Amino acid sequence: MSTPTITSLAFLTPGNFADDDPYTGLEETLQLFAYGERLGFDGAWIRQRHLEHGVGSAAVFLAAAGQRTERIELGTAVIPIGYENPFRLAEDLALADVLSQGRLQIGFSTGMPHADLLGDLVHDGDWRGFDLSYGRIARVVDNLRGDYLGGPDTVIHSPGNVQRPRLQPHNPDLARRLWYGGGSLRSVNWAAENGLSLLSGNIVTGEGTDDFTTAQLNLLAEYRRTLSTKGADLPARVALGRVIVPFDSADAAGRARYRAYAASRHERTLAPQGPKRTLFAPDVVGTAEQILEQLAADPAVAEVSELRLELPYEFHREEYEQILHDTRHLIAPELGWHPAALTTSLS
């Protein structure tokens, strides 16, 4: 069995807030991004959620996070593409990326959760016939690449300026920092074919197996196989997500809360769920020593160099900070990871 070697450590947070006080929760999430940067984490990611107590616009949130941080990568996992206008989303992401000085990492997924409630609010016309899948993501990617619109002689006039039209602000590098949250063989194949990096978390589709680990290893192998046929210019970043909750520095009430959270989600890991045969990985909860044993026994962890800590839903800021602290000091160094500040000072 291979020993995991992690060179990049990030965390993903749900961005919780109270219904009657959204500012406090969002402000605490921004503070969490800054705290993660001080700890030396390489990346901080936000979920994009709609109709929930969470961040509805990752681009807006990451623009704010870019003003609170200086170094850390700023990611979103993931933007459900079915809600988005491909050109307007590309504009928002490009602007947020420039404001963060090129630190955005953008993850996409297909579809539109809550479509029965939101479809008619988001789209004009019969959205059920629209392409809300891979083609819509490809349109965002094309827009971010910044090709000129119209012919070679097409210009637009604005006060004091005449220019060829294309998405502005234009930063071609952002198109090389795009990810896809892939849970099926078809999706990881599409991501590799189109040059997107791969996010693989604790949810996959059971294709030919009821075993989560087997299914995820198949996804990683298929992504890399397809990528290898497309040439060396495409990105090869693969980030693995796990719900990891160490409680070494937590008090007794915190430990009980963590255990109860994991127990409430354990049944879904016992068999494929629903018509899509969704498979879930168990949450990794315990002392640092227990967690390291579980990670060492996880073959998928050994296949990647980037680990993303997926923080539980509906916890408090101090609990998130404790989880990040214990992971950074007690777990990640044992996996070969070095904090970014230390790496910089030694380079």
ChimeraX attribute file (.defattr): number of C-alpha atoms within 10 A of each C-alpha:
attribute: neighborCount
match mode: 1-to-1
recipient: residues
	/A:1	8
	/A:2	12
	/A:3	15
	/A:4	22
	/A:5	20
	/A:6	20
	/A:7	18
	/A:8	20
	/A:9	24
	/A:10	25
	/A:11	23
	/A:12	22
	/A:13	24
	/A:14	21
	/A:15	28
	/A:16	22
	/A:17	21
	/A:18	13
	/A:19	11
	/A:20	7
	/A:21	9
	/A:22	15
	/A:23	12
	/A:24	13
	/A:25	19
	/A:26	19
	/A:27	15
	/A:28	17
	/A:29	24
	/A:30	23
	/A:31	17
	/A:32	21
	/A:33	28
	/A:34	21
	/A:35	17
	/A:36	22
	/A:37	23
	/A:38	15
	/A:39	17
	/A:40	19
	/A:41	27
	/A:42	23
	/A:43	25
	/A:44	28
	/A:45	28
	/A:46	28
	/A:47	22
	/A:48	23
	/A:49	19
	/A:50	16
	/A:51	11
	/A:52	11
	/A:53	17
	/A:54	23
	/A:55	22
	/A:56	16
	/A:57	17
	/A:58	25
	/A:59	26
	/A:60	14
	/A:61	20
	/A:62	27
	/A:63	20
	/A:64	16
	/A:65	24
	/A:66	25
	/A:67	13
	/A:68	15
	/A:69	19
	/A:70	13
	/A:71	20
	/A:72	24
	/A:73	20
	/A:74	26
	/A:75	25
	/A:76	24
	/A:77	23
	/A:78	21
	/A:79	27
	/A:80	21
	/A:81	24
	/A:82	24
	/A:83	20
	/A:84	18
	/A:85	15
	/A:86	19
	/A:87	16
	/A:88	13
	/A:89	19
	/A:90	26
	/A:91	19
	/A:92	17
	/A:93	24
	/A:94	26
	/A:95	20
	/A:96	24
	/A:97	25
	/A:98	17
	/A:99	17
	/A:100	23
	/A:101	13
	/A:102	19
	/A:103	21
	/A:104	28
	/A:105	23
	/A:106	25
	/A:107	26
	/A:108	22
	/A:109	21
	/A:110	22
	/A:111	17
	/A:112	18
	/A:113	16
	/A:114	10
	/A:115	15
	/A:116	9
	/A:117	10
	/A:118	14
	/A:119	18
	/A:120	13
	/A:121	10
	/A:122	14
	/A:123	15
	/A:124	8
	/A:125	10
	/A:126	9
	/A:127	14
	/A:128	11
	/A:129	7
	/A:130	12
	/A:131	14
	/A:132	19
	/A:133	15
	/A:134	19
	/A:135	13
	/A:136	19
	/A:137	23
	/A:138	13
	/A:139	15
	/A:140	21
	/A:141	21
	/A:142	15
	/A:143	25
	/A:144	27
	/A:145	19
	/A:146	18
	/A:147	13
	/A:148	14
	/A:149	13
	/A:150	11
	/A:151	9
	/A:152	8
	/A:153	7
	/A:154	11
	/A:155	15
	/A:156	10
	/A:157	10
	/A:158	8
	/A:159	5
	/A:160	5
	/A:161	7
	/A:162	10
	/A:163	11
	/A:164	14
	/A:165	16
	/A:166	17
	/A:167	18
	/A:168	14
	/A:169	17
	/A:170	18
	/A:171	16
	/A:172	14
	/A:173	13
	/A:174	21
	/A:175	21
	/A:176	18
	/A:177	19
	/A:178	22
	/A:179	27
	/A:180	28
	/A:181	25
	/A:182	28
	/A:183	23
	/A:184	22
	/A:185	21
	/A:186	12
	/A:187	19
	/A:188	27
	/A:189	19
	/A:190	18
	/A:191	23
	/A:192	25
	/A:193	16
	/A:194	17
	/A:195	22
	/A:196	27
	/A:197	27
	/A:198	28
	/A:199	25
	/A:200	24
	/A:201	21
	/A:202	19
	/A:203	21
	/A:204	24
	/A:205	23
	/A:206	24
	/A:207	19
	/A:208	9
	/A:209	13
	/A:210	16
	/A:211	18
	/A:212	24
	/A:213	20
	/A:214	15
	/A:215	22
	/A:216	28
	/A:217	15
	/A:218	15
	/A:219	25
	/A:220	22
	/A:221	14
	/A:222	18
	/A:223	25
	/A:224	17
	/A:225	13
	/A:226	16
	/A:227	25
	/A:228	14
	/A:229	10
	/A:230	13
	/A:231	10
	/A:232	9
	/A:233	9
	/A:234	16
	/A:235	18
	/A:236	16
	/A:237	16
	/A:238	21
	/A:239	22
	/A:240	23
	/A:241	21
	/A:242	22
	/A:243	20
	/A:244	23
	/A:245	28
	/A:246	26
	/A:247	22
	/A:248	17
	/A:249	13
	/A:250	17
	/A:251	10
	/A:252	10
	/A:253	8
	/A:254	14
	/A:255	19
	/A:256	12
	/A:257	13
	/A:258	21
	/A:259	16
	/A:260	12
	/A:261	16
	/A:262	17
	/A:263	13
	/A:264	9
	/A:265	13
	/A:266	14
	/A:267	11
	/A:268	14
	/A:269	18
	/A:270	14
	/A:271	15
	/A:272	19
	/A:273	14
	/A:274	8
	/A:275	6
	/A:276	12
	/A:277	16
	/A:278	20
	/A:279	27
	/A:280	24
	/A:281	20
	/A:282	20
	/A:283	21
	/A:284	18
	/A:285	20
	/A:286	18
	/A:287	19
	/A:288	21
	/A:289	13
	/A:290	13
	/A:291	19
	/A:292	20
	/A:293	11
	/A:294	14
	/A:295	19
	/A:296	17
	/A:297	15
	/A:298	16
	/A:299	17
	/A:300	20
	/A:301	24
	/A:302	17
	/A:303	19
	/A:304	18
	/A:305	19
	/A:306	20
	/A:307	26
	/A:308	24
	/A:309	23
	/A:310	23
	/A:311	21
	/A:312	20
	/A:313	12
	/A:314	13
	/A:315	16
	/A:316	14
	/A:317	16
	/A:318	12
	/A:319	17
	/A:320	16
	/A:321	16
	/A:322	18
	/A:323	21
	/A:324	25
	/A:325	18
	/A:326	19
	/A:327	22
	/A:328	20
	/A:329	14
	/A:330	18
	/A:331	21
	/A:332	22
	/A:333	15
	/A:334	17
	/A:335	18
	/A:336	14
	/A:337	21
	/A:338	21
	/A:339	20
	/A:340	21
	/A:341	15
	/A:342	10
	/A:343	11
	/A:344	9
	/A:345	7
	/A:346	7
	/A:347	5
